[in-house]
Amino acid sequence: MRSVGWCLAIWLAIGLSSASAIDKGRRPLTRPAGPVCPMPIPCDPTAPTPPLAPSTPTTSPPVADAPSVSSFQEALASAGEAGSQPSSSYHPGFFGDLIGGITVQSIGFIDSPIVYTDDGYVVNVAQASAIKVAESDSPRPIDRVYYLYNFYGNIDPTIDPQSAVLSLMHLHRHVIGFEKTLWKGRASVGMRIPFLGFAGDPVYQTRFVGDLTVLTKVMLVENPETRSLFSIGFVISAPTGSTPAFLQSGYIPPAIRQRARRNYPTYLQPWAGYIYNFSPRLFLHGIHAAVISSLRQEPSFITNDVGVGWWVYKNSSSDLIQGIIPTVEIHINTPVSQRGMPTQIGEVRMRDSVNLTSGCYVRTPRSLFGGAVSVPLAFGPHTIEAVASYTLRF
């Protein structure tokens, strides 16, 4: 009985200390089943096992409901930042097509040993300066620098075959540009400047700088799953280029030389564009714009550019070639003023033109190489166009 009393006293002390621990927020020690007695004091194995103190349940603080996000906000938030856009979202842009309208220029030419002058059709310098937004561009904002080369071949300057037949001329256009994204890839601003050169007969050979163009774009919405998007933008082309002395040669006596005539308009160009992905490999893209001239003497016109691309090879994890993308583009240019053909020196006119461009892009992890051929389906000052482009993403 005495040993049982000792056991009860010790058990009571342990219970009080456990209750005190619970009061202080500490979980009591878990005791094994059966009577617990300190050693070496013997205890009665027939004594009842005291009940275990219940554990204090642990409760987590309530989690606040996450604020609801609209589908429009999700689309904006899904835009890739700068050059880190997912490779699946990076589609090539348009090759382009525009050579613009034509004017009439007094041309000197040689029928050895006699030097003649005659009036001929000449490409309008202001419109040929890569002012159209679809020249090597895309509706998607991208961090990049790029180079675009256009060769417009077999431009016939002859006005009256009965008077004189002038040699065919060619136009070489080299464009250097850049684009920088803003707002985590949802917008961008860029610039491009062209360098032009006429070639063909020796009297045509000359080089000069074209007009500077500033481009902006804003991606309004993008589907986070398909990467389809809709964007808008605004383009300004300023008359910063030089007045070329093309069609003037050292062979032409100074007494009959004439400087080329050109106007210096500012072009304002609001536009809207889209990319629609039918599948991970097939996509449709388009740009529609209005090109508005600040001078009445220069044509204003509407442009509609639509293209289809197909990834015949796609491997985003490759360190060499990540994609091969053939594309087909249709370009429609519709003048709304100064329509038709010019009839006098210095007059600028533009006719409806439709050009079909077919080419292919090869994509590497940071570069895009492209080549294409374009032919006019309706009127065009040229009969053939060759295009080459290179884009470096950063």
C-alpha positions in Angstrom: 0.0 0.0 0.0 2.9 2.3 0.8 4.4 1.8 -2.7 1.0 2.4 -4.3 0.8 5.7 -2.4 4.2 6.7 -3.7 3.1 5.9 -7.2 -0.1 8.0 -6.9 1.8 10.9 -5.5 4.4 10.8 -8.4 1.6 10.4 -10.9 -0.2 13.5 -9.5 3.0 15.6 -9.8 3.5 14.6 -13.4 -0.1 15.4 -14.2 0.2 18.9 -12.7 3.4 19.6 -14.6 1.8 18.5 -17.9 -1.2 20.7 -17.3 1.1 23.6 -16.7 2.8 22.9 -20.0 -0.5 22.9 -21.8 -1.4 26.2 -20.2 1.8 27.7 -21.6 1.0 26.5 -25.2 3.4 23.6 -25.2 2.2 20.2 -26.3 2.6 17.6 -23.4 4.8 14.6 -23.8 3.0 11.5 -25.0 3.2 8.7 -22.5 3.3 5.0 -23.4 0.4 2.7 -22.7 0.4 1.2 -19.2 1.4 2.5 -15.8 4.4 4.8 -15.8 6.5 4.9 -12.6 9.9 6.3 -11.9 12.6 3.8 -11.4 13.8 2.2 -9.2 10.7 2.7 -7.1 8.4 -0.3 -7.7 4.9 0.3 -8.8 1.8 -1.8 -8.9 1.2 -3.3 -12.3 -2.4 -3.6 -11.6 -2.9 0.2 -11.2 -5.2 1.7 -13.8 -3.6 3.6 -16.7 -4.3 7.3 -16.5 -5.9 8.9 -19.6 -3.7 10.8 -22.0 -4.3 14.5 -22.2 -5.9 15.5 -25.5 -3.5 17.2 -28.1 -4.2 20.8 -28.9 -5.4 20.9 -32.5 -3.3 23.0 -34.8 -5.3 25.3 -37.0 -4.0 27.3 -40.0 -5.1 30.9 -40.5 -7.8 31.3 -43.1 -6.4 32.0 -46.6 -7.8 35.0 -48.2 -9.5 34.5 -51.5 -7.3 35.4 -54.5 -8.6 38.4 -56.4 -10.3 37.5 -59.6 -8.4 38.2 -62.9 -10.2 38.9 -66.1 -9.3 37.0 -69.3 -8.0 40.3 -70.8 -5.6 40.8 -67.9 -4.4 37.2 -68.2 -3.8 37.8 -71.9 -1.7 40.9 -71.2 0.2 39.3 -68.4 1.1 36.4 -70.7 3.2 38.5 -73.0 6.8 37.4 -73.0 9.4 40.0 -72.0 11.9 41.3 -74.5 13.9 38.6 -76.2 12.8 35.9 -73.7 9.5 35.3 -75.5 8.6 31.6 -75.7 10.0 30.2 -79.0 6.6 29.0 -79.9 5.3 32.5 -80.0 8.0 34.0 -82.2 6.8 33.9 -85.7 8.5 35.6 -88.6 7.1 38.8 -90.0 6.3 39.9 -93.5 8.9 40.2 -96.3 7.2 43.3 -97.8 6.6 44.6 -101.3 6.1 48.3 -101.8 8.0 50.2 -104.4 5.4 53.0 -104.6 4.2 55.2 -107.3 6.0 56.8 -110.2 6.8 60.3 -111.4 8.2 61.7 -114.7 11.8 62.8 -114.9 14.0 64.2 -117.6 16.5 61.5 -118.4 19.8 61.8 -120.2 21.1 58.9 -122.1 23.8 58.1 -124.6 23.5 56.8 -128.2 27.2 57.0 -128.9 28.5 59.4 -129.8 25.4 61.5 -129.4 23.9 62.5 -126.0 20.1 62.7 -125.8 17.5 63.7 -123.2 14.0 62.4 -122.9 11.2 62.1 -120.4 10.8 58.8 -118.6 9.0 57.1 -115.7 11.0 57.1 -112.5 10.2 55.5 -109.1 8.9 58.0 -106.5 11.7 58.3 -103.9 9.4 59.2 -101.0 7.3 56.1 -101.3 10.2 53.8 -102.1 11.8 54.6 -98.7 10.4 51.5 -96.9 7.7 53.6 -95.3 5.1 50.8 -95.3 4.7 49.1 -91.9 4.7 45.6 -93.4 8.3 45.9 -94.7 10.1 43.2 -92.7 7.8 43.7 -89.7 5.3 41.7 -87.6 2.3 42.6 -85.4 4.2 41.2 -82.4 6.5 43.5 -80.4 10.1 42.1 -80.6 13.5 43.1 -79.4 15.6 43.0 -82.5 18.0 44.6 -85.0 17.4 43.7 -88.7 18.6 44.2 -92.2 16.3 44.1 -95.3 17.4 44.0 -98.9 15.0 44.5 -101.9 15.9 44.3 -105.5 13.3 45.7 -107.9 14.2 44.6 -111.4 13.2 45.6 -115.0 11.6 49.0 -114.3 10.7 50.4 -117.7 11.1 54.1 -117.9 9.8 54.5 -121.5 6.8 56.7 -121.9 6.5 56.9 -125.6 8.1 54.0 -127.5 7.8 56.1 -130.7 10.0 58.8 -129.3 12.7 56.8 -127.6 13.2 53.4 -125.9 15.1 53.9 -122.7 17.1 51.1 -121.0 15.5 49.2 -118.2 16.6 50.3 -114.7 16.8 48.5 -111.4 16.4 49.7 -107.8 18.5 48.4 -104.9 17.2 49.1 -101.4 19.1 48.4 -98.2 17.2 49.0 -94.9 18.7 48.9 -91.5 16.4 49.1 -88.4 15.9 48.2 -84.8 13.0 47.6 -82.5 12.9 47.7 -78.6 10.0 46.4 -76.5 8.4 48.2 -73.7 5.9 47.3 -70.9 7.2 43.8 -70.5 6.9 43.0 -74.2 3.4 44.4 -74.7 4.6 47.4 -76.8 7.6 48.5 -78.9 9.2 51.4 -80.7 11.6 51.2 -83.6 13.3 53.0 -86.4 14.5 52.2 -89.9 16.4 54.0 -92.5 16.9 53.0 -96.2 19.8 53.4 -98.5 18.8 53.3 -102.2 20.6 52.9 -105.4 19.6 53.0 -109.1 21.4 50.8 -111.6 21.1 49.4 -115.1 22.4 51.7 -117.8 25.5 53.6 -116.7 23.6 56.9 -116.6 21.3 55.5 -113.9 23.9 54.6 -111.4 23.7 56.6 -108.2 23.2 56.1 -104.5 21.4 58.2 -101.8 19.8 58.0 -98.4 16.0 57.6 -98.1 13.6 58.9 -95.5 13.7 57.9 -91.8 10.7 56.0 -90.4 9.7 55.7 -86.8 7.4 52.8 -85.8 5.3 52.1 -82.7 3.1 49.1 -81.8 0.9 48.0 -78.8 -0.3 44.5 -78.4 -3.8 44.9 -77.0 -4.6 41.2 -76.4 -3.0 37.8 -76.6 -4.3 34.4 -76.1 -2.1 32.7 -73.5 -2.6 29.3 -74.9 -2.5 29.7 -78.7 -0.3 32.9 -78.7 -2.7 34.5 -81.1 -2.8 38.3 -80.8 -4.2 41.6 -81.9 -2.2 44.8 -82.0 -2.3 48.4 -83.2 0.3 51.0 -84.0 1.3 54.3 -85.6 4.1 55.0 -88.0 5.7 58.4 -89.0 7.9 58.8 -92.0 9.8 62.1 -92.0 11.3 63.7 -95.1 14.9 63.4 -93.9 16.4 61.8 -97.1 18.5 63.5 -99.7 17.6 64.7 -103.2 19.1 62.1 -105.5 20.9 63.0 -108.7 20.0 59.7 -110.2 19.8 59.3 -114.0 22.6 61.8 -114.2 26.0 60.6 -115.4 29.5 62.0 -115.9 28.9 61.3 -119.5 26.1 63.8 -119.6 27.3 67.4 -120.4 26.6 69.7 -117.5 24.6 72.0 -119.8 21.8 69.4 -120.1 22.0 67.7 -116.7 19.0 68.0 -114.3 18.7 67.1 -110.7 16.0 64.6 -109.9 12.7 66.0 -108.8 11.1 64.8 -105.6 8.6 66.0 -103.0 9.3 66.0 -99.2 6.0 64.7 -97.6 5.5 63.4 -94.1 3.6 60.2 -94.1 1.3 59.3 -91.1 0.3 55.7 -90.9 -2.2 54.2 -88.4 -2.4 50.4 -88.6 -3.9 47.3 -87.0 -2.5 43.8 -87.2 -3.0 40.3 -85.9 -1.5 36.8 -85.7 -3.9 33.8 -85.6 -2.5 30.3 -84.9 -4.7 27.6 -86.3 -2.3 25.0 -84.8 1.2 24.9 -83.4 2.5 24.8 -87.0 0.0 26.8 -89.2 -0.5 30.5 -88.7 -2.1 33.5 -90.4 -0.9 37.1 -90.0 -2.1 40.4 -91.4 -1.4 44.1 -91.3 -3.9 46.7 -92.5 -2.9 50.4 -92.7 -3.8 53.8 -94.1 -0.8 55.8 -95.4 -1.7 59.5 -95.3 0.5 62.1 -97.1 1.0 65.6 -95.7 1.3 67.0 -99.3 -1.5 66.9 -101.8 1.0 66.3 -104.6 1.8 62.9 -103.0 -0.6 59.9 -103.1 -2.3 58.7 -100.0 -3.2 55.0 -100.1 -4.6 52.0 -98.2 -2.5 48.8 -97.7 -3.8 45.3 -97.0 -1.1 42.6 -96.3 -2.0 39.1 -95.4 0.3 36.1 -95.2 0.2 32.4 -94.3 3.1 30.4 -92.8 3.7 26.7 -92.1 6.4 25.3 -89.8 7.6 22.3 -91.9 10.3 21.8 -89.2 10.1 22.9 -85.6 12.5 22.1 -82.8 12.7 24.8 -80.1 15.4 22.9 -78.1 17.9 22.7 -81.0 21.1 24.7 -80.7 21.3 25.1 -84.5 18.2 25.2 -86.6 14.9 25.6 -84.7 12.5 26.1 -87.5 12.0 26.2 -91.3 8.9 28.2 -92.3 7.8 28.7 -95.9 5.4 31.7 -96.3 3.1 33.1 -98.9 2.0 36.8 -98.8 -0.5 38.9 -100.8 0.0 42.7 -100.8 -2.7 45.0 -102.0 -2.0 48.8 -102.3 -5.0 51.0 -103.2 -4.4 54.8 -103.8 -7.1 57.1 -102.7 -5.6 60.3 -104.2 -3.3 61.0 -107.2 -4.5 57.9 -109.0 -3.3 56.9 -112.4 -0.2 57.6 -114.5 1.8 60.9 -114.4 1.8 63.0 -117.6 4.3 65.8 -116.8 7.7 66.3 -115.2 7.5 66.3 -111.4 3.9 64.9 -111.2 3.5 61.9 -108.9 0.9 59.3 -109.4 0.1 55.8 -108.1 -1.9 52.9 -109.5 -3.5 50.0 -107.8 -1.0 47.2 -107.3 -1.2 43.6 -106.1 2.0 41.7 -105.4 2.4 38.0 -104.5 5.4 37.2 -102.4 6.7 33.6 -101.7 9.6 32.8 -99.5 11.1 30.8 -96.7 12.6 31.6 -93.3 15.2 29.7 -91.3 15.2 30.3 -87.6 18.1 29.7 -85.2 18.0 30.4 -81.4 18.6 34.2 -81.9 18.6 34.8 -85.6 16.1 34.6 -88.5 17.3 34.3 -92.1 14.8 34.9 -94.9 14.6 35.0 -98.7 11.7 35.5 -101.1 10.6 36.4 -104.6 7.7 38.7 -105.4 5.9 39.3 -108.7 3.2 41.9 -109.5 -0.2 40.4 -110.2 -1.5 43.8 -111.3 0.3 47.0 -112.3 3.8 47.4 -110.9 6.7 49.6 -112.1 8.9 46.5 -111.8 8.4 43.0 -113.2 10.3 41.0 -110.5 11.4 41.5 -106.9 14.0 39.6 -104.8 14.0 40.0 -101.0 16.6 38.9 -98.4 16.4 39.7 -94.7 18.2 39.0 -91.5 16.9 39.5 -87.9 18.9 39.3 -84.7 16.9 39.1 -81.5 18.4 40.4 -78.2 
